[in-house]
Amino acid sequence: MGDPNSRKKQALNRLRAQLRKKKESLADQFDFKMYVAFVFKDKKKKSALFEVSEVIPVMTNNYEENILKGVRDSSYSLESSLELLQKDVVQLHAPRYQSMRRDVIGCTQEMDFILWPRNDIEKIVCLLFSRWKGSDEPFRPVQAKFEFHHGDYEKQFLHVLSRKDKTGIVVNNPNQSVFLFIDRQHLQTPKNKATIFKLCSICLYLPQEQLTHWTNLEENGLMFRTLYIVKLDHPGLFFLSFVSQNF
């Protein structure tokens, strides 16, 4: 049967070779818009909504290496990663954002949202819109669900607390559709030194076949029932603002 470690190494080598072959994807034919909502447990508190300044579709970059690193560190199984990566999938990388609040003035900045330690967040929700590249048509919502609940990423933060990684920390939701890139920082308090985890970027994982699966807003009441979508002067550009306190 062979040594298990040897088989795992061979599988990882095959996976790397497969990833190197993927230079271009169907996603290159689309323009994307993405919004990130931090939904709070307190339903009286409005969700924090951010617009991603640029969505970058990629097939081969350090993201796969981070997945392989997670496999080696036993953060998630080789089998689940192989199953996901062997599908024809695309990564949608969101490194920068800006607040959708009208009273917040400033340019797009690097993400630095503190995720832990805090218990007021229920989940992170990403809303993805797309259209064919060069089209004047409005962006349409992609028929896919991207959610990451607090309990799921907190378990992984507790797991990496014992490690010394300061950067390159990646956590993912159970169905591996949302990956959060995390920076670990230390905050000195009067009594001790506290560890905090900050969100530095987000990457969505989407099967390419779903790139052309759009949904009408009327059909997707669960996701968009609390969003009011207004078309701006720029063709195809949407502004989202909350009209309800519940997401």
Short mmCIF file of the C-alpha atoms (twelve columns), coordinates in Angstrom:
data_MODEL
# 
_entry.id   MODEL 
# 
loop_
_atom_site.group_PDB 
_atom_site.id 
_atom_site.type_symbol 
_atom_site.label_atom_id 
_atom_site.label_alt_id 
_atom_site.label_comp_id 
_atom_site.label_asym_id 
_atom_site.label_seq_id 
_atom_site.Cartn_x 
_atom_site.Cartn_y 
_atom_site.Cartn_z 
_atom_site.pdbx_PDB_model_num 
ATOM 1   C CA . MET A 1   0.000   0.000  0.000   1 
ATOM 2   C CA . GLY A 2   2.940   2.341  0.571   1 
ATOM 3   C CA . ASP A 3   3.710   4.810  3.277   1 
ATOM 4   C CA . PRO A 4   0.774   7.190  4.071   1 
ATOM 5   C CA . ASN A 5   3.087   10.203 4.267   1 
ATOM 6   C CA . SER A 6   4.588   9.316  0.902   1 
ATOM 7   C CA . ARG A 7   1.123   9.001  -0.670  1 
ATOM 8   C CA . LYS A 8   0.108   12.363 0.780   1 
ATOM 9   C CA . LYS A 9   3.279   13.982 -0.576  1 
ATOM 10  C CA . GLN A 10  2.647   12.530 -4.032  1 
ATOM 11  C CA . ALA A 11  -0.934  13.801 -3.956  1 
ATOM 12  C CA . LEU A 12  0.241   17.292 -3.001  1 
ATOM 13  C CA . ASN A 13  2.797   17.265 -5.833  1 
ATOM 14  C CA . ARG A 14  0.100   16.264 -8.324  1 
ATOM 15  C CA . LEU A 15  -2.111  19.022 -6.981  1 
ATOM 16  C CA . ARG A 16  0.632   21.633 -7.412  1 
ATOM 17  C CA . ALA A 17  1.239   20.474 -10.988 1 
ATOM 18  C CA . GLN A 18  -2.474  20.716 -11.729 1 
ATOM 19  C CA . LEU A 19  -2.666  24.236 -10.314 1 
ATOM 20  C CA . ARG A 20  0.304   25.425 -12.382 1 
ATOM 21  C CA . LYS A 21  -1.526  24.420 -15.558 1 
ATOM 22  C CA . LYS A 22  -4.469  26.705 -14.797 1 
ATOM 23  C CA . LYS A 23  -3.457  30.086 -16.205 1 
ATOM 24  C CA . GLU A 24  -6.790  31.525 -17.284 1 
ATOM 25  C CA . SER A 25  -10.388 31.033 -16.288 1 
ATOM 26  C CA . LEU A 26  -13.889 31.852 -17.436 1 
ATOM 27  C CA . ALA A 27  -13.923 34.452 -14.672 1 
ATOM 28  C CA . ASP A 28  -11.573 36.616 -16.766 1 
ATOM 29  C CA . GLN A 29  -14.572 37.310 -19.014 1 
ATOM 30  C CA . PHE A 30  -16.539 38.979 -16.198 1 
ATOM 31  C CA . ASP A 31  -16.537 42.167 -14.175 1 
ATOM 32  C CA . PHE A 32  -17.394 41.744 -10.509 1 
ATOM 33  C CA . LYS A 33  -18.680 43.752 -7.588  1 
ATOM 34  C CA . MET A 34  -18.685 42.498 -4.034  1 
ATOM 35  C CA . TYR A 35  -20.118 43.729 -0.768  1 
ATOM 36  C CA . VAL A 36  -19.197 42.478 2.692   1 
ATOM 37  C CA . ALA A 37  -21.635 42.664 5.603   1 
ATOM 38  C CA . PHE A 38  -20.734 42.040 9.224   1 
ATOM 39  C CA . VAL A 39  -24.023 40.978 10.797  1 
ATOM 40  C CA . PHE A 40  -24.313 41.578 14.528  1 
ATOM 41  C CA . LYS A 41  -26.061 39.357 17.053  1 
ATOM 42  C CA . ASP A 42  -27.939 42.348 18.412  1 
ATOM 43  C CA . LYS A 43  -30.725 42.749 15.852  1 
ATOM 44  C CA . LYS A 44  -31.202 46.356 16.899  1 
ATOM 45  C CA . LYS A 45  -27.716 47.115 15.608  1 
ATOM 46  C CA . LYS A 46  -27.412 47.681 11.878  1 
ATOM 47  C CA . SER A 47  -24.983 45.482 10.015  1 
ATOM 48  C CA . ALA A 48  -21.666 47.031 8.976   1 
ATOM 49  C CA . LEU A 49  -21.661 47.089 5.172   1 
ATOM 50  C CA . PHE A 50  -18.545 47.566 3.029   1 
ATOM 51  C CA . GLU A 51  -17.960 47.760 -0.721  1 
ATOM 52  C CA . VAL A 52  -14.929 45.958 -2.122  1 
ATOM 53  C CA . SER A 53  -12.966 48.382 -4.291  1 
ATOM 54  C CA . GLU A 54  -11.700 45.714 -6.686  1 
ATOM 55  C CA . VAL A 55  -12.523 42.043 -7.104  1 
ATOM 56  C CA . ILE A 56  -9.590  40.103 -8.542  1 
ATOM 57  C CA . PRO A 57  -10.351 36.722 -10.178 1 
ATOM 58  C CA . VAL A 58  -7.367  34.389 -9.980  1 
ATOM 59  C CA . MET A 59  -6.641  30.735 -10.616 1 
ATOM 60  C CA . THR A 60  -2.977  30.321 -9.718  1 
ATOM 61  C CA . ASN A 61  -1.362  32.281 -6.893  1 
ATOM 62  C CA . ASN A 62  -0.328  31.953 -3.270  1 
ATOM 63  C CA . TYR A 63  -3.893  31.124 -2.325  1 
ATOM 64  C CA . GLU A 64  -3.437  27.491 -3.343  1 
ATOM 65  C CA . GLU A 65  -0.176  27.373 -1.414  1 
ATOM 66  C CA . ASN A 66  -2.064  28.570 1.646   1 
ATOM 67  C CA . ILE A 67  -4.598  25.798 1.134   1 
ATOM 68  C CA . LEU A 68  -1.805  23.256 0.875   1 
ATOM 69  C CA . LYS A 69  -0.235  24.729 4.001   1 
ATOM 70  C CA . GLY A 70  -3.560  24.288 5.773   1 
ATOM 71  C CA . VAL A 71  -3.615  20.649 4.706   1 
ATOM 72  C CA . ARG A 72  -0.094  20.107 6.032   1 
ATOM 73  C CA . ASP A 73  -1.064  21.780 9.316   1 
ATOM 74  C CA . SER A 74  -4.205  19.609 9.486   1 
ATOM 75  C CA . SER A 75  -6.448  22.690 9.542   1 
ATOM 76  C CA . TYR A 76  -8.629  20.837 7.053   1 
ATOM 77  C CA . SER A 77  -8.397  17.538 5.247   1 
ATOM 78  C CA . LEU A 78  -6.469  16.791 2.078   1 
ATOM 79  C CA . GLU A 79  -9.503  14.969 0.708   1 
ATOM 80  C CA . SER A 80  -11.831 17.968 0.980   1 
ATOM 81  C CA . SER A 81  -9.235  20.301 -0.557  1 
ATOM 82  C CA . LEU A 82  -8.527  17.888 -3.403  1 
ATOM 83  C CA . GLU A 83  -12.234 17.542 -4.099  1 
ATOM 84  C CA . LEU A 84  -12.667 21.312 -4.201  1 
ATOM 85  C CA . LEU A 85  -9.562  22.135 -6.220  1 
ATOM 86  C CA . GLN A 86  -10.165 19.400 -8.769  1 
ATOM 87  C CA . LYS A 87  -13.413 21.091 -9.701  1 
ATOM 88  C CA . ASP A 88  -13.260 23.886 -12.238 1 
ATOM 89  C CA . VAL A 89  -13.328 26.713 -9.727  1 
ATOM 90  C CA . VAL A 90  -12.299 30.337 -9.513  1 
ATOM 91  C CA . GLN A 91  -11.088 32.458 -6.627  1 
ATOM 92  C CA . LEU A 92  -12.450 35.962 -6.201  1 
ATOM 93  C CA . HIS A 93  -9.971  37.914 -4.124  1 
ATOM 94  C CA . ALA A 94  -11.065 41.051 -2.233  1 
ATOM 95  C CA . PRO A 95  -8.072  42.824 -0.658  1 
ATOM 96  C CA . ARG A 96  -9.526  46.317 -0.133  1 
ATOM 97  C CA . TYR A 97  -12.828 47.857 0.898   1 
ATOM 98  C CA . GLN A 98  -14.608 51.074 1.775   1 
ATOM 99  C CA . SER A 99  -17.450 51.741 4.182   1 
ATOM 100 C CA . MET A 100 -20.928 52.260 2.720   1 
ATOM 101 C CA . ARG A 101 -21.840 54.664 5.528   1 
ATOM 102 C CA . ARG A 102 -22.338 58.161 4.143   1 
ATOM 103 C CA . ASP A 103 -20.924 59.752 7.287   1 
ATOM 104 C CA . VAL A 104 -17.579 57.966 6.880   1 
ATOM 105 C CA . ILE A 105 -15.219 60.023 4.715   1 
ATOM 106 C CA . GLY A 106 -12.081 58.515 3.265   1 
ATOM 107 C CA . CYS A 107 -10.549 56.526 0.476   1 
ATOM 108 C CA . THR A 108 -10.524 52.803 0.100   1 
ATOM 109 C CA . GLN A 109 -8.175  51.275 2.613   1 
ATOM 110 C CA . GLU A 110 -6.705  47.948 3.564   1 
ATOM 111 C CA . MET A 111 -9.029  45.732 5.527   1 
ATOM 112 C CA . ASP A 112 -8.260  45.762 9.217   1 
ATOM 113 C CA . PHE A 113 -11.548 44.686 10.777  1 
ATOM 114 C CA . ILE A 114 -11.030 43.051 14.177  1 
ATOM 115 C CA . LEU A 115 -12.724 39.642 14.291  1 
ATOM 116 C CA . TRP A 116 -11.421 38.246 17.571  1 
ATOM 117 C CA . PRO A 117 -11.679 38.500 20.511  1 
ATOM 118 C CA . ARG A 118 -15.245 39.799 20.185  1 
ATOM 119 C CA . ASN A 119 -18.631 38.144 20.596  1 
ATOM 120 C CA . ASP A 120 -20.957 40.667 18.987  1 
ATOM 121 C CA . ILE A 121 -20.676 39.371 15.398  1 
ATOM 122 C CA . GLU A 122 -23.132 36.693 14.281  1 
ATOM 123 C CA . LYS A 123 -21.707 36.095 10.810  1 
ATOM 124 C CA . ILE A 124 -19.932 37.564 7.802   1 
ATOM 125 C CA . VAL A 125 -21.949 37.667 4.570   1 
ATOM 126 C CA . CYS A 126 -20.492 38.378 1.118   1 
ATOM 127 C CA . LEU A 127 -22.779 39.508 -1.713  1 
ATOM 128 C CA . LEU A 128 -21.368 38.905 -5.194  1 
ATOM 129 C CA . PHE A 129 -22.524 40.607 -8.400  1 
ATOM 130 C CA . SER A 130 -21.232 40.123 -11.950 1 
ATOM 131 C CA . ARG A 131 -21.734 40.980 -15.604 1 
ATOM 132 C CA . TRP A 132 -19.984 40.142 -18.855 1 
ATOM 133 C CA . LYS A 133 -16.803 42.200 -19.317 1 
ATOM 134 C CA . GLY A 134 -17.391 45.284 -21.453 1 
ATOM 135 C CA . SER A 135 -21.159 45.086 -21.051 1 
ATOM 136 C CA . ASP A 136 -23.298 48.117 -20.190 1 
ATOM 137 C CA . GLU A 137 -25.856 45.895 -18.496 1 
ATOM 138 C CA . PRO A 138 -26.366 46.273 -14.734 1 
ATOM 139 C CA . PHE A 139 -24.501 43.948 -12.406 1 
ATOM 140 C CA . ARG A 140 -26.632 40.962 -11.411 1 
ATOM 141 C CA . PRO A 141 -26.448 38.957 -8.168  1 
ATOM 142 C CA . VAL A 142 -24.640 35.637 -8.552  1 
ATOM 143 C CA . GLN A 143 -26.718 32.716 -7.325  1 
ATOM 144 C CA . ALA A 144 -24.401 31.584 -4.557  1 
ATOM 145 C CA . LYS A 145 -24.333 31.836 -0.774  1 
ATOM 146 C CA . PHE A 146 -21.232 33.093 1.021   1 
ATOM 147 C CA . GLU A 147 -21.555 33.078 4.803   1 
ATOM 148 C CA . PHE A 148 -19.105 32.525 7.644   1 
ATOM 149 C CA . HIS A 149 -20.530 32.211 11.157  1 
ATOM 150 C CA . HIS A 150 -18.706 33.464 14.239  1 
ATOM 151 C CA . GLY A 151 -18.596 30.058 15.919  1 
ATOM 152 C CA . ASP A 152 -16.919 28.488 12.889  1 
ATOM 153 C CA . TYR A 153 -14.042 30.956 12.605  1 
ATOM 154 C CA . GLU A 154 -13.617 31.279 16.370  1 
ATOM 155 C CA . LYS A 155 -12.834 27.542 16.624  1 
ATOM 156 C CA . GLN A 156 -10.050 27.978 14.081  1 
ATOM 157 C CA . PHE A 157 -8.668  31.056 15.838  1 
ATOM 158 C CA . LEU A 158 -8.432  29.068 19.064  1 
ATOM 159 C CA . HIS A 159 -6.613  26.337 17.132  1 
ATOM 160 C CA . VAL A 160 -3.964  28.728 15.757  1 
ATOM 161 C CA . LEU A 161 -3.432  30.514 19.079  1 
ATOM 162 C CA . SER A 162 -0.831  27.900 20.004  1 
ATOM 163 C CA . ARG A 163 1.089   28.571 16.772  1 
ATOM 164 C CA . LYS A 164 3.513   31.425 16.159  1 
ATOM 165 C CA . ASP A 165 2.242   32.516 12.743  1 
ATOM 166 C CA . LYS A 166 1.758   36.286 12.545  1 
ATOM 167 C CA . THR A 167 0.780   36.408 8.887   1 
ATOM 168 C CA . GLY A 168 -0.349  33.840 6.350   1 
ATOM 169 C CA . ILE A 169 -3.173  32.641 8.611   1 
ATOM 170 C CA . VAL A 170 -6.160  31.447 6.591   1 
ATOM 171 C CA . VAL A 171 -9.489  30.246 7.970   1 
ATOM 172 C CA . ASN A 172 -12.435 28.944 5.976   1 
ATOM 173 C CA . ASN A 173 -16.131 28.280 6.458   1 
ATOM 174 C CA . PRO A 174 -17.343 24.646 6.583   1 
ATOM 175 C CA . ASN A 175 -18.228 24.382 2.876   1 
ATOM 176 C CA . GLN A 176 -14.976 26.147 1.881   1 
ATOM 177 C CA . SER A 177 -16.625 28.924 -0.103  1 
ATOM 178 C CA . VAL A 178 -15.248 31.778 2.032   1 
ATOM 179 C CA . PHE A 179 -11.584 32.105 3.022   1 
ATOM 180 C CA . LEU A 180 -10.428 34.832 5.401   1 
ATOM 181 C CA . PHE A 181 -6.798  35.959 5.412   1 
ATOM 182 C CA . ILE A 182 -5.895  36.965 8.944   1 
ATOM 183 C CA . ASP A 183 -3.136  38.945 10.643  1 
ATOM 184 C CA . ARG A 184 -2.283  38.215 14.258  1 
ATOM 185 C CA . GLN A 185 -1.383  41.245 16.357  1 
ATOM 186 C CA . HIS A 186 -0.534  41.753 20.011  1 
ATOM 187 C CA . LEU A 187 -2.089  44.495 22.094  1 
ATOM 188 C CA . GLN A 188 -0.431  45.484 25.346  1 
ATOM 189 C CA . THR A 189 -2.914  46.059 28.170  1 
ATOM 190 C CA . PRO A 190 -2.175  47.282 31.709  1 
ATOM 191 C CA . LYS A 191 -2.387  43.698 32.962  1 
ATOM 192 C CA . ASN A 192 -1.121  41.546 30.111  1 
ATOM 193 C CA . LYS A 193 -0.542  41.205 26.367  1 
ATOM 194 C CA . ALA A 194 -3.684  40.335 24.398  1 
ATOM 195 C CA . THR A 195 -3.771  38.596 21.016  1 
ATOM 196 C CA . ILE A 196 -6.127  39.933 18.374  1 
ATOM 197 C CA . PHE A 197 -6.966  38.609 14.912  1 
ATOM 198 C CA . LYS A 198 -7.643  41.155 12.170  1 
ATOM 199 C CA . LEU A 199 -9.184  40.510 8.791   1 
ATOM 200 C CA . CYS A 200 -6.779  41.606 6.045   1 
ATOM 201 C CA . SER A 201 -8.538  40.215 2.947   1 
ATOM 202 C CA . ILE A 202 -11.247 37.848 1.750   1 
ATOM 203 C CA . CYS A 203 -11.323 35.252 -1.005  1 
ATOM 204 C CA . LEU A 204 -14.481 33.590 -2.297  1 
ATOM 205 C CA . TYR A 205 -14.369 30.173 -3.907  1 
ATOM 206 C CA . LEU A 206 -16.906 29.642 -6.687  1 
ATOM 207 C CA . PRO A 207 -17.331 26.806 -9.230  1 
ATOM 208 C CA . GLN A 208 -16.954 28.353 -12.682 1 
ATOM 209 C CA . GLU A 209 -20.229 26.849 -13.830 1 
ATOM 210 C CA . GLN A 210 -22.003 29.145 -11.362 1 
ATOM 211 C CA . LEU A 211 -20.547 32.287 -12.927 1 
ATOM 212 C CA . THR A 212 -23.472 32.399 -15.340 1 
ATOM 213 C CA . HIS A 213 -26.073 31.541 -12.705 1 
ATOM 214 C CA . TRP A 214 -27.740 34.807 -11.775 1 
ATOM 215 C CA . THR A 215 -30.761 35.333 -9.603  1 
ATOM 216 C CA . ASN A 216 -33.490 37.949 -9.689  1 
ATOM 217 C CA . LEU A 217 -33.724 40.081 -6.574  1 
ATOM 218 C CA . GLU A 218 -37.371 39.122 -6.245  1 
ATOM 219 C CA . GLU A 219 -36.419 35.434 -6.174  1 
ATOM 220 C CA . ASN A 220 -33.710 35.823 -3.554  1 
ATOM 221 C CA . GLY A 221 -35.703 37.354 -0.737  1 
ATOM 222 C CA . LEU A 222 -33.627 35.789 2.016   1 
ATOM 223 C CA . MET A 223 -30.403 37.469 0.906   1 
ATOM 224 C CA . PHE A 224 -31.704 40.784 -0.361  1 
ATOM 225 C CA . ARG A 225 -34.913 41.458 1.549   1 
ATOM 226 C CA . THR A 226 -33.201 44.032 3.749   1 
ATOM 227 C CA . LEU A 227 -31.169 45.669 0.997   1 
ATOM 228 C CA . TYR A 228 -32.453 48.581 -1.017  1 
ATOM 229 C CA . ILE A 229 -30.693 48.662 -4.373  1 
ATOM 230 C CA . VAL A 230 -30.559 51.888 -6.347  1 
ATOM 231 C CA . LYS A 231 -28.961 52.281 -9.768  1 
ATOM 232 C CA . LEU A 232 -26.577 55.242 -9.861  1 
ATOM 233 C CA . ASP A 233 -25.657 57.471 -12.773 1 
ATOM 234 C CA . HIS A 234 -22.892 55.069 -13.761 1 
ATOM 235 C CA . PRO A 235 -24.394 52.236 -15.853 1 
ATOM 236 C CA . GLY A 236 -24.493 48.940 -14.055 1 
ATOM 237 C CA . LEU A 237 -23.292 50.297 -10.722 1 
ATOM 238 C CA . PHE A 238 -25.364 49.578 -7.636  1 
ATOM 239 C CA . PHE A 239 -25.416 51.265 -4.268  1 
ATOM 240 C CA . LEU A 240 -26.632 49.165 -1.374  1 
ATOM 241 C CA . SER A 241 -28.001 50.604 1.830   1 
ATOM 242 C CA . PHE A 242 -29.829 48.916 4.644   1 
ATOM 243 C CA . VAL A 243 -33.523 49.677 5.047   1 
ATOM 244 C CA . SER A 244 -33.987 47.230 7.887   1 
ATOM 245 C CA . GLN A 245 -32.078 46.394 11.024  1 
ATOM 246 C CA . ASN A 246 -32.268 42.686 10.280  1 
ATOM 247 C CA . PHE A 247 -30.165 40.956 7.671   1 
# 
